[in-house]
């Protein structure tokens, strides 16, 4: 069957529309000039397409670039998908809490919250806490998930397929939406790469120091899982040979030196009563010399491991996240100093070393970002996926 000229024109037009909609889905609100640059179409063609989409209600004008605009001229309208056309949920199950974010199709967060549980809580209890939080957010915000398109879920641990399958099944059956499940720290690393201070970051190492220590890698512009899902597992690299026993069964892992429990335990061992992060923060604020020593010991161990990783991967940036980074700048400084020394043989190889730009909800934000899977960061990326909505 031949295709008429009008039919060809319609196919091209539809292809152009899909490209415009994809740009808005991936990047949020954009001006017509920004859209034209991203999709490679003329400004005139983009204007025709967006006018038609506005008329059909598929997109809307959300604001102008008046605040950011330099020089004279009429402010440019910024366009976004109709927020009601889709919802995307990010869920991050940490060791002691679950974070939930819900974004609309315009990339605006329309619901967010946190629920806590004991570290000893088993998965049925954690899942119940997450689902109860989602219900509570609906009651508080009026968001009823009727337009929920997909859910991204981050869980602690690496390569546990049975856990990922179980979590995916629970959420797919409850919400009848596509679900992806992966490590929550890797999702946080993705979020940091997407929110980097430079939009040219193609190689990044992310390390989170929390109840445990985990990491994520962006290599060659792609989020990396590895052959079995263990890529970026720097928390269980040996930092102190013959050191303390780690929960993984080895001795002297980074986690035994630089996790929050390890640092608090080392402070107590040296006579400083530090049972909580608040205790540690108070000691840091008065420049307690013993606490400073502990933080520098931990920073040196982390820096040596990251220095080796940096020599292997040659990243643009190394990002450290977790609560302890926020309250203990001495640890970050020591990591940076140690990495700089490890790479002193080639000073131009030293990466930018910075604290995370995002707060504790980075994992949930990264999970939402992963749902927009056309991002170059996710090319060739394979996560646990449930697409049948549990039906």
C-alpha positions in Angstrom: 0.0 0.0 0.0 1.5 3.4 -1.0 1.6 6.3 1.3 0.1 9.5 0.0 1.9 12.8 0.3 -0.6 13.9 2.8 0.0 10.7 4.8 3.7 11.3 4.7 3.2 14.8 5.9 1.0 13.6 8.8 3.7 11.0 9.8 6.4 13.7 9.8 4.2 16.0 11.8 3.4 13.4 14.4 7.1 12.6 14.7 7.9 16.2 15.3 5.1 16.5 17.9 6.5 13.4 19.7 10.0 14.9 19.8 8.6 18.2 21.3 6.6 16.3 23.9 9.6 14.2 24.8 11.7 17.3 25.4 9.1 18.7 27.7 8.7 15.4 29.5 12.4 15.1 30.1 13.3 18.7 30.8 10.3 20.4 32.2 9.3 23.9 31.2 11.1 25.2 28.1 10.9 28.3 25.8 10.2 27.7 22.1 13.9 28.6 21.3 15.1 26.0 23.8 12.8 23.4 22.3 13.9 24.2 18.8 17.6 23.8 19.9 17.0 20.5 21.6 14.9 18.9 18.8 16.8 20.4 15.9 13.8 21.9 14.2 13.3 25.5 13.0 11.8 28.1 15.3 8.9 28.4 12.8 8.2 24.7 12.8 8.3 24.6 16.6 5.9 27.5 16.8 3.4 25.8 14.6 3.6 22.5 16.5 3.4 24.2 20.0 0.4 26.3 18.8 -1.4 23.2 17.8 -0.5 21.4 21.1 -1.7 24.5 23.1 -4.9 24.5 21.2 -5.5 20.8 22.0 -4.6 21.3 25.7 -1.7 18.9 25.6 0.7 21.7 26.8 0.3 25.0 28.5 2.1 28.3 29.2 3.5 28.1 32.7 5.6 31.4 32.9 8.1 33.5 31.0 11.8 33.9 31.1 11.5 37.5 32.3 13.5 36.8 35.5 16.4 35.1 33.7 16.3 37.3 30.6 19.3 39.5 29.8 18.8 42.7 27.7 15.7 44.1 26.1 13.0 42.3 24.2 9.7 40.7 24.9 9.9 37.9 27.5 9.6 34.4 26.0 6.9 32.1 27.1 7.9 28.9 28.7 5.8 25.8 27.9 5.2 22.6 29.8 3.1 19.5 29.5 -0.3 19.8 31.0 0.4 18.7 34.6 -2.8 16.7 34.7 -1.6 14.5 31.9 0.6 12.3 34.0 2.1 11.6 37.4 5.4 9.9 38.3 6.3 8.6 41.8 9.7 8.1 43.3 10.1 6.0 46.4 13.3 5.6 48.4 13.4 2.9 51.1 16.4 3.7 53.3 17.6 1.7 56.3 15.5 3.8 58.7 13.1 5.7 56.6 11.1 5.9 53.3 10.9 9.0 51.2 8.1 9.5 48.6 7.9 12.2 45.9 5.2 12.6 43.3 5.8 14.8 40.3 3.3 15.8 37.6 4.0 15.8 33.9 5.5 19.4 34.2 8.1 18.0 36.5 6.7 19.9 39.5 6.7 18.0 42.8 3.1 17.8 43.9 3.4 15.6 47.0 6.3 14.7 49.2 6.9 13.1 52.6 8.9 10.8 54.9 8.0 8.0 57.2 10.4 6.4 59.7 10.9 2.8 60.9 13.5 0.9 62.9 16.6 -0.3 61.2 15.6 -3.8 62.3 12.2 -3.5 60.4 11.6 -6.3 58.0 10.4 -5.7 54.4 6.6 -6.3 55.1 6.8 -3.5 57.7 8.8 -1.2 55.5 6.4 -1.7 52.6 3.4 -1.0 54.9 5.1 2.2 56.0 5.7 3.3 52.4 2.1 2.5 51.3 0.7 4.2 54.4 2.8 7.3 53.7 1.5 7.4 50.1 -2.1 7.2 51.4 -1.4 10.0 53.9 0.1 12.2 51.2 -3.1 11.7 49.1 -5.3 12.7 52.0 -3.2 15.8 52.8 -2.6 17.1 49.3 -5.6 15.8 47.3 -3.4 14.0 44.9 -5.3 10.8 44.1 -2.8 9.1 41.7 -5.4 8.8 39.0 -2.9 9.8 36.3 0.0 7.7 37.7 2.1 6.5 34.8 5.1 4.9 36.4 6.9 4.3 39.8 10.6 4.3 40.4 11.6 2.6 43.7 15.1 2.6 45.3 16.0 -0.1 47.8 19.2 -0.6 49.9 21.5 -3.5 48.9 22.8 -4.7 45.7 21.8 -7.4 43.3 19.0 -8.9 45.4 16.6 -9.8 42.6 14.0 -11.5 44.8 13.6 -8.4 46.9 13.3 -6.2 43.8 10.7 -8.5 42.3 8.7 -8.6 45.5 8.7 -4.8 45.9 7.8 -4.3 42.2 4.9 -6.7 42.4 3.4 -5.0 45.5 3.5 -1.6 43.9 2.4 -2.8 40.5 -0.7 -4.6 41.9 -1.6 -1.6 44.1 -1.3 1.1 41.5 -1.6 -0.7 38.1 1.4 1.2 36.8 4.8 0.3 35.4 7.5 -0.1 38.1 11.3 0.0 38.0 13.4 -1.0 41.1 17.1 -0.5 41.7 19.6 0.5 44.4 18.6 3.7 46.1 22.1 5.1 46.3 22.6 4.6 42.5 19.4 6.6 42.0 20.8 9.3 44.2 23.9 9.3 42.1 21.8 9.7 39.0 20.0 12.7 40.6 23.3 14.3 41.4 24.6 13.9 37.9 21.5 15.4 36.5 21.6 18.3 39.0 25.4 18.9 38.6 26.7 22.5 38.6 27.9 21.8 35.0 25.8 20.1 32.3 28.9 18.5 30.9 29.4 15.9 33.7 29.8 12.6 32.0 32.0 10.8 34.6 30.9 10.9 38.2 31.5 8.9 41.4 28.8 9.2 44.0 29.4 8.0 47.6 26.8 8.2 50.4 27.9 8.0 54.0 24.9 7.1 56.1 23.8 4.1 58.2 25.7 2.1 55.5 28.0 3.3 52.8 27.1 2.9 49.1 27.9 4.4 45.8 26.9 5.0 42.2 28.9 5.5 39.0 28.2 7.5 35.9 30.8 6.5 33.2 31.0 7.9 29.7 27.7 9.7 30.2 25.8 6.5 31.4 24.6 5.3 34.7 26.4 2.0 35.3 25.0 -1.2 36.9 27.7 -3.7 36.0 27.1 -7.3 35.0 25.3 -8.3 38.2 24.3 -4.9 39.6 27.3 -4.3 41.9 28.9 -1.4 40.1 29.8 1.4 42.5 29.9 -0.8 45.7 32.7 1.2 47.3 31.4 0.7 50.8 32.8 -2.8 50.9 36.2 -2.1 49.5 38.8 -2.8 52.1 40.1 0.5 53.6 41.8 -0.9 56.8 43.4 -4.3 56.3 42.5 -6.5 59.3 40.1 -3.9 60.7 36.7 -4.2 62.3 34.4 -6.9 61.1 31.9 -5.7 58.5 28.3 -6.9 58.2 29.3 -8.3 54.8 31.7 -10.7 56.5 34.9 -9.0 55.6 37.1 -6.9 57.8 38.1 -3.2 57.4 35.6 -2.2 54.7 35.0 1.5 54.2 31.6 1.0 55.9 33.4 0.0 59.2 35.3 3.3 59.2 33.1 5.9 57.6 29.4 5.0 58.1 27.5 7.0 60.7 27.5 4.1 63.3 31.2 3.5 62.8 32.1 7.2 63.3 29.9 7.5 66.4 31.3 4.2 67.8 34.9 5.4 67.3 34.1 8.7 69.1 32.8 6.7 72.1 35.8 4.4 72.0 38.0 7.5 72.4 35.9 8.8 75.3 33.5 11.2 73.5 29.8 10.5 74.4 28.4 10.6 70.9 25.3 8.5 70.5 23.5 10.5 67.8 24.3 12.8 64.9 23.1 15.7 67.1 25.8 14.7 69.6 28.4 14.7 66.8 27.2 18.0 65.5 27.5 19.6 68.9 31.1 18.3 69.2 32.0 19.5 65.7 30.6 23.0 66.5 33.1 23.4 69.5 35.9 21.9 67.4 36.4 18.9 69.7 39.9 17.7 68.9 39.1 14.0 69.4 36.1 14.2 67.0 38.2 16.1 64.5 40.7 13.2 64.7 38.0 10.6 64.1 36.6 12.5 61.1 40.0 12.9 59.6 40.7 9.2 60.0 37.5 8.4 58.3 38.2 11.0 55.6 41.6 9.6 54.9 40.2 6.0 54.5 37.5 7.2 52.2 39.9 9.4 50.2 42.3 6.6 49.6 39.6 4.4 48.2 38.2 7.2 46.1 41.7 8.1 44.9 42.1 4.6 43.6 38.7 4.7 41.9 39.5 8.1 40.5 42.7 6.8 39.0 40.7 4.0 37.4 37.7 6.0 36.1 39.1 9.6 35.8 35.8 11.2 36.8 34.9 14.9 36.4 33.4 15.0 39.8 33.3 13.0 43.1 30.2 13.7 45.1 29.7 12.8 48.8 26.3 12.6 50.3 24.7 11.6 53.5 23.8 13.3 56.8 27.3 13.3 58.2 28.7 15.3 55.2 26.2 18.0 56.0 27.4 18.4 59.7 31.1 17.5 59.4 32.9 19.6 56.8 36.3 18.3 58.2 35.5 14.9 56.8 34.9 16.3 53.3 38.1 18.4 53.4 40.1 15.3 54.4 38.6 13.3 51.6 39.5 16.0 49.1 43.0 16.4 50.5 43.6 12.7 50.3 42.3 12.3 46.8 44.4 15.3 45.7 47.5 13.6 47.1 46.7 10.2 45.6 46.5 12.0 42.2 49.4 14.3 42.8 51.4 12.5 40.1 49.0 14.0 37.6 47.4 17.2 38.9 45.2 17.8 35.9 43.5 14.4 36.7 42.1 15.7 40.0 38.3 15.8 39.9 36.0 18.3 41.5 35.1 17.0 44.9 31.9 18.4 46.4 29.1 17.7 48.8 25.8 16.5 47.3 23.5 19.3 46.0 20.4 17.4 46.9 19.1 16.5 50.4 18.0 13.1 51.7 15.3 12.9 49.0 17.9 12.5 46.2 17.2 8.8 45.9 13.5 9.5 45.3 14.3 12.3 42.8 16.7 9.9 41.0 14.0 7.3 40.8 11.7 9.7 39.1 14.4 10.8 36.8 15.0 7.2 35.8 11.4 7.0 34.7 12.2 9.4 31.9 14.4 6.7 30.5 15.3 8.5 27.2 18.0 10.4 29.1 21.4 9.7 27.7 22.5 8.9 31.2 20.3 5.8 31.0 21.2 4.6 27.6 21.6 0.8 27.7 20.6 0.8 31.4 18.8 -2.2 32.7 16.9 -2.1 35.9 14.3 -4.5 37.4 11.1 -3.6 35.5 7.4 -4.6 35.9 5.4 -3.3 33.0 2.1 -5.2 33.2 0.7 -3.2 36.1 0.2 -6.4 38.1 -2.7 -7.4 36.0 
